[in-house]
Amino acid sequence: MVNLEWYRTFKAVYQTGSLTAAAKAFFISQPSVILHLSALEAHVGKQLFERKPRLVPTDYGKLFYTQIVEPLEKLEVVETDFKAICLSTKLPTIRIGTV
């Protein structure tokens, strides 16, 4: 089963062109970014980036990005909205053994 974090990492690397920038964006190590990309490439069965001084997306990587970017951004909006609703909603206080 594919991990959603692999997609998010792929998107960050694609947009920044850098493993280091993607790692900083998610507060993870660069080896973790490499692991995510490798796992995603193994899962899809295609190389998504050419490893040069700067990562360059392959043709398949470009196609893959166009397919996942919109649904992924919609999920990120849902996550942000849900967090905002949860933070703005005052939950009732439960008191046990007090008046």
Biopython code that builds the backbone (N, CA, C, O; Angstrom):
import numpy as np
from Bio.PDB.StructureBuilder import StructureBuilder

atoms = [
    (1, "MET", "N", (0.847, -1.181, 0.000)),
    (1, "MET", "CA", (0.000, 0.000, 0.000)),
    (1, "MET", "C", (0.890, 1.241, 0.000)),
    (1, "MET", "O", (1.926, 1.281, 0.664)),
    (2, "VAL", "N", (0.475, 2.230, -0.741)),
    (2, "VAL", "CA", (1.260, 3.453, -0.858)),
    (2, "VAL", "C", (1.030, 4.354, 0.351)),
    (2, "VAL", "O", (-0.071, 4.411, 0.899)),
    (3, "ASN", "N", (2.073, 5.049, 0.751)),
    (3, "ASN", "CA", (2.026, 5.955, 1.891)),
    (3, "ASN", "C", (1.776, 7.366, 1.359)),
    (3, "ASN", "O", (2.463, 7.802, 0.435)),
    (4, "LEU", "N", (0.819, 8.076, 1.915)),
    (4, "LEU", "CA", (0.498, 9.428, 1.471)),
    (4, "LEU", "C", (1.698, 10.363, 1.613)),
    (4, "LEU", "O", (1.844, 11.302, 0.831)),
    (5, "GLU", "N", (2.548, 10.117, 2.592)),
    (5, "GLU", "CA", (3.742, 10.951, 2.774)),
    (5, "GLU", "C", (4.690, 10.836, 1.584)),
    (5, "GLU", "O", (5.421, 11.782, 1.288)),
    (6, "TRP", "N", (4.691, 9.698, 0.900)),
    (6, "TRP", "CA", (5.528, 9.560, -0.291)),
    (6, "TRP", "C", (5.090, 10.561, -1.350)),
    (6, "TRP", "O", (5.921, 11.194, -2.001)),
    (7, "TYR", "N", (3.775, 10.699, -1.517)),
    (7, "TYR", "CA", (3.246, 11.659, -2.495)),
    (7, "TYR", "C", (3.596, 13.086, -2.098)),
    (7, "TYR", "O", (4.014, 13.885, -2.936)),
    (8, "ARG", "N", (3.426, 13.403, -0.825)),
    (8, "ARG", "CA", (3.732, 14.752, -0.353)),
    (8, "ARG", "C", (5.216, 15.061, -0.529)),
    (8, "ARG", "O", (5.579, 16.173, -0.911)),
    (9, "THR", "N", (6.063, 14.092, -0.255)),
    (9, "THR", "CA", (7.498, 14.275, -0.432)),
    (9, "THR", "C", (7.832, 14.453, -1.906)),
    (9, "THR", "O", (8.627, 15.323, -2.262)),
    (10, "PHE", "N", (7.233, 13.637, -2.762)),
    (10, "PHE", "CA", (7.450, 13.761, -4.208)),
    (10, "PHE", "C", (7.063, 15.158, -4.688)),
    (10, "PHE", "O", (7.798, 15.782, -5.453)),
    (11, "LYS", "N", (5.923, 15.640, -4.241)),
    (11, "LYS", "CA", (5.456, 16.971, -4.643)),
    (11, "LYS", "C", (6.449, 18.042, -4.203)),
    (11, "LYS", "O", (6.764, 18.945, -4.979)),
    (12, "ALA", "N", (6.945, 17.955, -2.972)),
    (12, "ALA", "CA", (7.895, 18.943, -2.464)),
    (12, "ALA", "C", (9.206, 18.906, -3.246)),
    (12, "ALA", "O", (9.762, 19.953, -3.577)),
    (13, "VAL", "N", (9.693, 17.723, -3.539)),
    (13, "VAL", "CA", (10.931, 17.604, -4.310)),
    (13, "VAL", "C", (10.713, 18.132, -5.718)),
    (13, "VAL", "O", (11.569, 18.834, -6.257)),
    (14, "TYR", "N", (9.591, 17.806, -6.308)),
    (14, "TYR", "CA", (9.280, 18.273, -7.663)),
    (14, "TYR", "C", (9.244, 19.797, -7.709)),
    (14, "TYR", "O", (9.807, 20.408, -8.618)),
    (15, "GLN", "N", (8.585, 20.405, -6.736)),
    (15, "GLN", "CA", (8.418, 21.855, -6.742)),
    (15, "GLN", "C", (9.705, 22.600, -6.399)),
    (15, "GLN", "O", (9.944, 23.692, -6.916)),
    (16, "THR", "N", (10.530, 22.023, -5.536)),
    (16, "THR", "CA", (11.762, 22.702, -5.133)),
    (16, "THR", "C", (12.970, 22.270, -5.947)),
    (16, "THR", "O", (13.940, 23.017, -6.075)),
    (17, "GLY", "N", (12.910, 21.061, -6.499)),
    (17, "GLY", "CA", (14.058, 20.528, -7.234)),
    (17, "GLY", "C", (15.210, 20.146, -6.330)),
    (17, "GLY", "O", (16.340, 19.985, -6.791)),
    (18, "SER", "N", (14.930, 19.998, -5.033)),
    (18, "SER", "CA", (15.994, 19.769, -4.059)),
    (18, "SER", "C", (15.537, 18.822, -2.954)),
    (18, "SER", "O", (14.448, 18.971, -2.399)),
    (19, "LEU", "N", (16.382, 17.857, -2.650)),
    (19, "LEU", "CA", (16.103, 16.958, -1.527)),
    (19, "LEU", "C", (16.191, 17.713, -0.205)),
    (19, "LEU", "O", (15.389, 17.498, 0.704)),
    (20, "THR", "N", (17.175, 18.598, -0.116)),
    (20, "THR", "CA", (17.387, 19.357, 1.116)),
    (20, "THR", "C", (16.199, 20.269, 1.411)),
    (20, "THR", "O", (15.731, 20.327, 2.549)),
    (21, "ALA", "N", (15.712, 20.976, 0.404)),
    (21, "ALA", "CA", (14.566, 21.874, 0.603)),
    (21, "ALA", "C", (13.318, 21.094, 0.992)),
    (21, "ALA", "O", (12.546, 21.536, 1.842)),
    (22, "ALA", "N", (13.119, 19.938, 0.374)),
    (22, "ALA", "CA", (11.964, 19.104, 0.720)),
    (22, "ALA", "C", (12.083, 18.611, 2.161)),
    (22, "ALA", "O", (11.096, 18.587, 2.897)),
    (23, "ALA", "N", (13.277, 18.221, 2.556)),
    (23, "ALA", "CA", (13.498, 17.749, 3.930)),
    (23, "ALA", "C", (13.204, 18.859, 4.935)),
    (23, "ALA", "O", (12.583, 18.615, 5.969)),
    (24, "LYS", "N", (13.647, 20.066, 4.635)),
    (24, "LYS", "CA", (13.397, 21.196, 5.533)),
    (24, "LYS", "C", (11.908, 21.517, 5.622)),
    (24, "LYS", "O", (11.412, 21.877, 6.689)),
    (25, "ALA", "N", (11.201, 21.390, 4.510)),
    (25, "ALA", "CA", (9.764, 21.692, 4.493)),
    (25, "ALA", "C", (8.975, 20.764, 5.408)),
    (25, "ALA", "O", (7.976, 21.176, 5.998)),
    (26, "PHE", "N", (9.417, 19.516, 5.531)),
    (26, "PHE", "CA", (8.697, 18.528, 6.340)),
    (26, "PHE", "C", (9.377, 18.233, 7.671)),
    (26, "PHE", "O", (8.919, 17.380, 8.431)),
    (27, "PHE", "N", (10.466, 18.935, 7.951)),
    (27, "PHE", "CA", (11.210, 18.729, 9.195)),
    (27, "PHE", "C", (11.648, 17.270, 9.358)),
    (27, "PHE", "O", (11.545, 16.683, 10.436)),
    (28, "ILE", "N", (12.142, 16.706, 8.245)),
    (28, "ILE", "CA", (12.674, 15.345, 8.274)),
    (28, "ILE", "C", (14.086, 15.383, 7.700)),
    (28, "ILE", "O", (14.515, 16.408, 7.170)),
    (29, "SER", "N", (14.797, 14.284, 7.804)),
    (29, "SER", "CA", (16.166, 14.236, 7.304)),
    (29, "SER", "C", (16.178, 13.998, 5.796)),
    (29, "SER", "O", (15.215, 13.484, 5.228)),
    (30, "GLN", "N", (17.282, 14.380, 5.162)),
    (30, "GLN", "CA", (17.430, 14.157, 3.729)),
    (30, "GLN", "C", (17.394, 12.663, 3.391)),
    (30, "GLN", "O", (16.789, 12.293, 2.385)),
    (31, "PRO", "N", (18.024, 11.783, 4.198)),
    (31, "PRO", "CA", (17.903, 10.349, 3.905)),
    (31, "PRO", "C", (16.447, 9.851, 3.932)),
    (31, "PRO", "O", (16.094, 8.922, 3.205)),
    (32, "SER", "N", (15.609, 10.469, 4.770)),
    (32, "SER", "CA", (14.191, 10.080, 4.792)),
    (32, "SER", "C", (13.501, 10.477, 3.486)),
    (32, "SER", "O", (12.650, 9.746, 2.979)),
    (33, "VAL", "N", (13.872, 11.632, 2.949)),
    (33, "VAL", "CA", (13.313, 12.069, 1.659)),
    (33, "VAL", "C", (13.728, 11.090, 0.568)),
    (33, "VAL", "O", (12.911, 10.695, -0.264)),
    (34, "ILE", "N", (14.991, 10.703, 0.575)),
    (34, "ILE", "CA", (15.485, 9.744, -0.414)),
    (34, "ILE", "C", (14.748, 8.416, -0.277)),
    (34, "ILE", "O", (14.397, 7.791, -1.277)),
    (35, "LEU", "N", (14.517, 7.989, 0.954)),
    (35, "LEU", "CA", (13.786, 6.745, 1.207)),
    (35, "LEU", "C", (12.359, 6.832, 0.673)),
    (35, "LEU", "O", (11.876, 5.886, 0.050)),
    (36, "HIS", "N", (11.678, 7.958, 0.910)),
    (36, "HIS", "CA", (10.318, 8.147, 0.403)),
    (36, "HIS", "C", (10.297, 8.073, -1.117)),
    (36, "HIS", "O", (9.460, 7.383, -1.699)),
    (37, "LEU", "N", (11.223, 8.787, -1.762)),
    (37, "LEU", "CA", (11.263, 8.778, -3.231)),
    (37, "LEU", "C", (11.550, 7.387, -3.772)),
    (37, "LEU", "O", (10.910, 6.939, -4.723)),
    (38, "SER", "N", (12.506, 6.710, -3.169)),
    (38, "SER", "CA", (12.854, 5.355, -3.620)),
    (38, "SER", "C", (11.672, 4.405, -3.474)),
    (38, "SER", "O", (11.403, 3.596, -4.362)),
    (39, "ALA", "N", (10.974, 4.505, -2.357)),
    (39, "ALA", "CA", (9.817, 3.635, -2.126)),
    (39, "ALA", "C", (8.710, 3.941, -3.132)),
    (39, "ALA", "O", (8.072, 3.025, -3.651)),
    (40, "LEU", "N", (8.482, 5.229, -3.410)),
    (40, "LEU", "CA", (7.445, 5.598, -4.382)),
    (40, "LEU", "C", (7.821, 5.125, -5.776)),
    (40, "LEU", "O", (6.974, 4.610, -6.505)),
    (41, "GLU", "N", (9.088, 5.294, -6.156)),
    (41, "GLU", "CA", (9.536, 4.826, -7.471)),
    (41, "GLU", "C", (9.405, 3.313, -7.583)),
    (41, "GLU", "O", (9.034, 2.798, -8.638)),
    (42, "ALA", "N", (9.702, 2.604, -6.515)),
    (42, "ALA", "CA", (9.541, 1.146, -6.528)),
    (42, "ALA", "C", (8.073, 0.776, -6.646)),
    (42, "ALA", "O", (7.720, -0.186, -7.328)),
    (43, "HIS", "N", (7.225, 1.537, -5.984)),
    (43, "HIS", "CA", (5.791, 1.260, -6.019)),
    (43, "HIS", "C", (5.207, 1.497, -7.412)),
    (43, "HIS", "O", (4.426, 0.679, -7.897)),
    (44, "VAL", "N", (5.575, 2.603, -8.060)),
    (44, "VAL", "CA", (5.021, 2.902, -9.387)),
    (44, "VAL", "C", (5.781, 2.191, -10.498)),
    (44, "VAL", "O", (5.279, 2.068, -11.615)),
    (45, "GLY", "N", (6.991, 1.723, -10.194)),
    (45, "GLY", "CA", (7.761, 0.977, -11.188)),
    (45, "GLY", "C", (8.447, 1.841, -12.227)),
    (45, "GLY", "O", (8.846, 1.339, -13.278)),
    (46, "LYS", "N", (8.591, 3.113, -11.959)),
    (46, "LYS", "CA", (9.241, 4.037, -12.893)),
    (46, "LYS", "C", (10.147, 4.984, -12.130)),
    (46, "LYS", "O", (9.906, 5.280, -10.959)),
    (47, "GLN", "N", (11.190, 5.458, -12.795)),
    (47, "GLN", "CA", (12.045, 6.481, -12.204)),
    (47, "GLN", "C", (11.343, 7.827, -12.378)),
    (47, "GLN", "O", (10.901, 8.161, -13.478)),
    (48, "LEU", "N", (11.241, 8.592, -11.305)),
    (48, "LEU", "CA", (10.528, 9.865, -11.335)),
    (48, "LEU", "C", (11.456, 11.058, -11.523)),
    (48, "LEU", "O", (11.032, 12.107, -12.007)),
    (49, "PHE", "N", (12.723, 10.902, -11.141)),
    (49, "PHE", "CA", (13.701, 11.981, -11.269)),
    (49, "PHE", "C", (15.007, 11.446, -11.828)),
    (49, "PHE", "O", (15.407, 10.313, -11.562)),
    (50, "GLU", "N", (15.663, 12.301, -12.614)),
    (50, "GLU", "CA", (17.041, 12.032, -13.017)),
    (50, "GLU", "C", (17.924, 12.656, -11.952)),
    (50, "GLU", "O", (17.756, 13.823, -11.598)),
    (51, "ARG", "N", (18.857, 11.881, -11.449)),
    (51, "ARG", "CA", (19.741, 12.374, -10.389)),
    (51, "ARG", "C", (20.910, 13.116, -11.023)),
    (51, "ARG", "O", (21.869, 12.500, -11.490)),
    (52, "LYS", "N", (20.825, 14.413, -11.035)),
    (52, "LYS", "CA", (21.881, 15.299, -11.514)),
    (52, "LYS", "C", (22.227, 16.215, -10.350)),
    (52, "LYS", "O", (21.711, 15.999, -9.253)),
    (53, "PRO", "N", (23.076, 17.229, -10.528)),
    (53, "PRO", "CA", (23.298, 18.136, -9.394)),
    (53, "PRO", "C", (21.980, 18.669, -8.832)),
    (53, "PRO", "O", (21.851, 18.882, -7.627)),
    (54, "ARG", "N", (21.033, 18.876, -9.690)),
    (54, "ARG", "CA", (19.687, 19.250, -9.267)),
    (54, "ARG", "C", (18.765, 18.158, -9.808)),
    (54, "ARG", "O", (18.953, 17.685, -10.929)),
    (55, "LEU", "N", (17.773, 17.759, -9.018)),
    (55, "LEU", "CA", (16.879, 16.698, -9.477)),
    (55, "LEU", "C", (16.003, 17.218, -10.611)),
    (55, "LEU", "O", (15.366, 18.264, -10.494)),
    (56, "VAL", "N", (15.983, 16.476, -11.699)),
    (56, "VAL", "CA", (15.185, 16.852, -12.858)),
    (56, "VAL", "C", (14.128, 15.775, -13.058)),
    (56, "VAL", "O", (14.467, 14.596, -13.166)),
    (57, "PRO", "N", (12.842, 16.160, -13.111)),
    (57, "PRO", "CA", (11.808, 15.142, -13.297)),
    (57, "PRO", "C", (11.900, 14.487, -14.672)),
    (57, "PRO", "O", (12.149, 15.153, -15.677)),
    (58, "THR", "N", (11.697, 13.197, -14.697)),
    (58, "THR", "CA", (11.621, 12.477, -15.963)),
    (58, "THR", "C", (10.271, 12.801, -16.606)),
    (58, "THR", "O", (9.428, 13.455, -15.992)),
    (59, "ASP", "N", (10.071, 12.346, -17.826)),
    (59, "ASP", "CA", (8.771, 12.561, -18.473)),
    (59, "ASP", "C", (7.660, 11.899, -17.663)),
    (59, "ASP", "O", (6.576, 12.460, -17.507)),
    (60, "TYR", "N", (7.940, 10.702, -17.150)),
    (60, "TYR", "CA", (6.949, 10.027, -16.318)),
    (60, "TYR", "C", (6.724, 10.797, -15.021)),
    (60, "TYR", "O", (5.597, 10.880, -14.534)),
    (61, "GLY", "N", (7.793, 11.360, -14.461)),
    (61, "GLY", "CA", (7.677, 12.165, -13.250)),
    (61, "GLY", "C", (6.791, 13.383, -13.464)),
    (61, "GLY", "O", (5.995, 13.738, -12.595)),
    (62, "LYS", "N", (6.930, 14.025, -14.626)),
    (62, "LYS", "CA", (6.089, 15.186, -14.958)),
    (62, "LYS", "C", (4.626, 14.772, -15.071)),
    (62, "LYS", "O", (3.740, 15.451, -14.553)),
    (63, "LEU", "N", (4.380, 13.658, -15.748)),
    (63, "LEU", "CA", (3.011, 13.145, -15.892)),
    (63, "LEU", "C", (2.438, 12.766, -14.534)),
    (63, "LEU", "O", (1.284, 13.073, -14.232)),
    (64, "PHE", "N", (3.234, 12.110, -13.730)),
    (64, "PHE", "CA", (2.810, 11.691, -12.392)),
    (64, "PHE", "C", (2.436, 12.902, -11.548)),
    (64, "PHE", "O", (1.422, 12.894, -10.851)),
    (65, "TYR", "N", (3.264, 13.947, -11.615)),
    (65, "TYR", "CA", (2.996, 15.182, -10.858)),
    (65, "TYR", "C", (1.654, 15.787, -11.263)),
    (65, "TYR", "O", (0.867, 16.182, -10.404)),
    (66, "THR", "N", (1.391, 15.861, -12.565)),
    (66, "THR", "CA", (0.125, 16.465, -13.017)),
    (66, "THR", "C", (-1.081, 15.661, -12.545)),
    (66, "THR", "O", (-2.172, 16.205, -12.376)),
    (67, "GLN", "N", (-0.879, 14.367, -12.335)),
    (67, "GLN", "CA", (-1.982, 13.514, -11.888)),
    (67, "GLN", "C", (-2.242, 13.622, -10.389)),
    (67, "GLN", "O", (-3.387, 13.494, -9.954)),
    (68, "ILE", "N", (-1.204, 13.854, -9.595)),
    (68, "ILE", "CA", (-1.396, 13.827, -8.140)),
    (68, "ILE", "C", (-1.499, 15.197, -7.487)),
    (68, "ILE", "O", (-2.015, 15.302, -6.374)),
    (69, "VAL", "N", (-1.025, 16.247, -8.143)),
    (69, "VAL", "CA", (-0.917, 17.542, -7.461)),
    (69, "VAL", "C", (-2.287, 18.092, -7.047)),
    (69, "VAL", "O", (-2.428, 18.571, -5.922)),
    (70, "GLU", "N", (-3.283, 18.040, -7.906)),
    (70, "GLU", "CA", (-4.595, 18.602, -7.563)),
    (70, "GLU", "C", (-5.276, 17.836, -6.429)),
    (70, "GLU", "O", (-5.718, 18.457, -5.462)),
    (71, "PRO", "N", (-5.377, 16.507, -6.516)),
    (71, "PRO", "CA", (-5.995, 15.784, -5.390)),
    (71, "PRO", "C", (-5.222, 15.961, -4.083)),
    (71, "PRO", "O", (-5.827, 16.050, -3.015)),
    (72, "LEU", "N", (-3.899, 16.012, -4.157)),
    (72, "LEU", "CA", (-3.092, 16.191, -2.960)),
    (72, "LEU", "C", (-3.326, 17.562, -2.341)),
    (72, "LEU", "O", (-3.425, 17.678, -1.119)),
    (73, "GLU", "N", (-3.415, 18.594, -3.158)),
    (73, "GLU", "CA", (-3.684, 19.938, -2.636)),
    (73, "GLU", "C", (-5.081, 20.033, -2.033)),
    (73, "GLU", "O", (-5.281, 20.746, -1.050)),
    (74, "LYS", "N", (-6.050, 19.322, -2.611)),
    (74, "LYS", "CA", (-7.395, 19.302, -2.029)),
    (74, "LYS", "C", (-7.372, 18.643, -0.646)),
    (74, "LYS", "O", (-8.033, 19.115, 0.279)),
    (75, "LEU", "N", (-6.618, 17.562, -0.511)),
    (75, "LEU", "CA", (-6.497, 16.904, 0.792)),
    (75, "LEU", "C", (-5.826, 17.818, 1.808)),
    (75, "LEU", "O", (-6.203, 17.827, 2.980)),
    (76, "GLU", "N", (-4.837, 18.585, 1.371)),
    (76, "GLU", "CA", (-4.159, 19.503, 2.275)),
    (76, "GLU", "C", (-5.102, 20.617, 2.731)),
    (76, "GLU", "O", (-5.019, 21.061, 3.876)),
    (77, "VAL", "N", (-5.998, 21.074, 1.850)),
    (77, "VAL", "CA", (-6.992, 22.090, 2.224)),
    (77, "VAL", "C", (-7.965, 21.510, 3.240)),
    (77, "VAL", "O", (-8.314, 22.174, 4.217)),
    (78, "VAL", "N", (-8.402, 20.284, 3.018)),
    (78, "VAL", "CA", (-9.308, 19.620, 3.960)),
    (78, "VAL", "C", (-8.632, 19.510, 5.330)),
    (78, "VAL", "O", (-9.256, 19.779, 6.356)),
    (79, "GLU", "N", (-7.377, 19.121, 5.341)),
    (79, "GLU", "CA", (-6.644, 18.983, 6.599)),
    (79, "GLU", "C", (-6.541, 20.335, 7.321)),
    (79, "GLU", "O", (-6.761, 20.414, 8.529)),
    (80, "THR", "N", (-6.211, 21.378, 6.587)),
    (80, "THR", "CA", (-6.091, 22.719, 7.169)),
    (80, "THR", "C", (-7.427, 23.208, 7.709)),
    (80, "THR", "O", (-7.498, 23.731, 8.821)),
    (81, "ASP", "N", (-8.483, 23.038, 6.924)),
    (81, "ASP", "CA", (-9.818, 23.457, 7.358)),
    (81, "ASP", "C", (-10.270, 22.701, 8.598)),
    (81, "ASP", "O", (-10.845, 23.288, 9.515)),
    (82, "PHE", "N", (-10.010, 21.401, 8.625)),
    (82, "PHE", "CA", (-10.416, 20.581, 9.759)),
    (82, "PHE", "C", (-9.687, 21.024, 11.029)),
    (82, "PHE", "O", (-10.290, 21.123, 12.098)),
    (83, "LYS", "N", (-8.391, 21.288, 10.902)),
    (83, "LYS", "CA", (-7.637, 21.758, 12.062)),
    (83, "LYS", "C", (-8.189, 23.086, 12.556)),
    (83, "LYS", "O", (-8.306, 23.297, 13.764)),
    (84, "ALA", "N", (-8.529, 23.985, 11.637)),
    (84, "ALA", "CA", (-9.071, 25.298, 12.018)),
    (84, "ALA", "C", (-10.408, 25.146, 12.739)),
    (84, "ALA", "O", (-10.661, 25.834, 13.728)),
    (85, "ILE", "N", (-11.256, 24.260, 12.254)),
    (85, "ILE", "CA", (-12.553, 24.023, 12.884)),
    (85, "ILE", "C", (-12.358, 23.451, 14.290)),
    (85, "ILE", "O", (-13.024, 23.866, 15.239)),
    (86, "CYS", "N", (-11.448, 22.505, 14.406)),
    (86, "CYS", "CA", (-11.201, 21.890, 15.713)),
    (86, "CYS", "C", (-10.642, 22.899, 16.711)),
    (86, "CYS", "O", (-10.988, 22.856, 17.891)),
    (87, "LEU", "N", (-9.797, 23.786, 16.259)),
    (87, "LEU", "CA", (-9.212, 24.780, 17.157)),
    (87, "LEU", "C", (-10.205, 25.870, 17.540)),
    (87, "LEU", "O", (-10.131, 26.430, 18.633)),
    (88, "SER", "N", (-11.139, 26.170, 16.631)),
    (88, "SER", "CA", (-12.091, 27.243, 16.915)),
    (88, "SER", "C", (-13.308, 26.763, 17.707)),
    (88, "SER", "O", (-14.018, 27.573, 18.303)),
    (89, "THR", "N", (-13.545, 25.477, 17.717)),
    (89, "THR", "CA", (-14.684, 24.923, 18.430)),
    (89, "THR", "C", (-14.296, 24.656, 19.875)),
    (89, "THR", "O", (-13.373, 23.892, 20.160)),
    (90, "LYS", "N", (-15.009, 25.292, 20.765)),
    (90, "LYS", "CA", (-14.723, 25.070, 22.181)),
    (90, "LYS", "C", (-15.480, 23.821, 22.617)),
    (90, "LYS", "O", (-16.709, 23.767, 22.586)),
    (91, "LEU", "N", (-14.718, 22.841, 23.014)),
    (91, "LEU", "CA", (-15.304, 21.592, 23.459)),
    (91, "LEU", "C", (-15.765, 21.727, 24.909)),
    (91, "LEU", "O", (-15.150, 22.451, 25.693)),
    (92, "PRO", "N", (-16.833, 21.041, 25.261)),
    (92, "PRO", "CA", (-17.310, 21.131, 26.641)),
    (92, "PRO", "C", (-16.284, 20.541, 27.603)),
    (92, "PRO", "O", (-15.574, 19.590, 27.275)),
    (93, "THR", "N", (-16.223, 21.118, 28.781)),
    (93, "THR", "CA", (-15.317, 20.632, 29.815)),
    (93, "THR", "C", (-16.017, 19.552, 30.630)),
    (93, "THR", "O", (-17.151, 19.727, 31.078)),
    (94, "ILE", "N", (-15.342, 18.465, 30.808)),
    (94, "ILE", "CA", (-15.875, 17.380, 31.621)),
    (94, "ILE", "C", (-15.172, 17.432, 32.961)),
    (94, "ILE", "O", (-13.944, 17.374, 33.033)),
    (95, "ARG", "N", (-15.953, 17.542, 34.017)),
    (95, "ARG", "CA", (-15.390, 17.598, 35.373)),
    (95, "ARG", "C", (-15.827, 16.359, 36.134)),
    (95, "ARG", "O", (-17.008, 16.016, 36.202)),
    (96, "ILE", "N", (-14.860, 15.726, 36.682)),
    (96, "ILE", "CA", (-15.149, 14.518, 37.442)),
    (96, "ILE", "C", (-14.798, 14.771, 38.902)),
    (96, "ILE", "O", (-13.657, 15.091, 39.236)),
    (97, "GLY", "N", (-15.796, 14.621, 39.762)),
    (97, "GLY", "CA", (-15.591, 14.771, 41.196)),
    (97, "GLY", "C", (-15.484, 16.208, 41.664)),
    (97, "GLY", "O", (-15.036, 16.450, 42.785)),
    (98, "THR", "N", (-15.881, 17.170, 40.844)),
    (98, "THR", "CA", (-15.856, 18.571, 41.268)),
    (98, "THR", "C", (-17.193, 19.211, 40.926)),
    (98, "THR", "O", (-17.993, 18.666, 40.167)),
    (99, "VAL", "N", (-17.404, 20.361, 41.498)),
    (99, "VAL", "CA", (-18.663, 21.070, 41.264)),
    (99, "VAL", "C", (-18.448, 22.106, 40.189)),
    (99, "VAL", "O", (-19.380, 22.825, 39.829)),
]
sb = StructureBuilder()
sb.init_structure("model")
sb.init_model(0)
sb.init_chain("A")
sb.init_seg("    ")
for serial, (resi, resn, name, xyz) in enumerate(atoms, 1):
    if name == "N":
        sb.init_residue(resn, " ", resi, " ")
    sb.init_atom(name, np.array(xyz, "f"), 0.0, 1.0, " ", f" {name:<3s}", serial, name[0])
structure = sb.get_structure()
